[in-house]
Amino acid sequence: MNKHIQAVNFDADSKLIDNIEKKINKLNHFHDKITNIDIYLKLDNVVHNIKDKIVEIKVHIPKHEFFVKHSCKTFEESFEAAMAAVISQLKRNKERLIA
């Protein structure tokens, strides 16, 4: 599984990156054929005031790609909400494959 974390137009601290990496390693429990995960961390700038933190997650499995975008006041909250959505999508896809 290839992991790619990119902070767009800012430098993310190592604590945030480590936290994200720990949690994306757990995605293999929900789907065993994940090939690639792309995570983008962005700042929502409204007239030079940083309003929200945006997290976008793309998960690639053979013949499918899942995409989630979520924004909250902190990256941690945004990432948790986006991960919950990705996990539910992966579970739904796996259930369809089994049925």
Summary of the structure (lengths in Angstrom):
residues: 99
radius of gyration: 14.1
end to end distance: 25.3
largest distance: 49.9
contacts: 269
relative contact order: 0.18
helix: 40%
strand: 39%
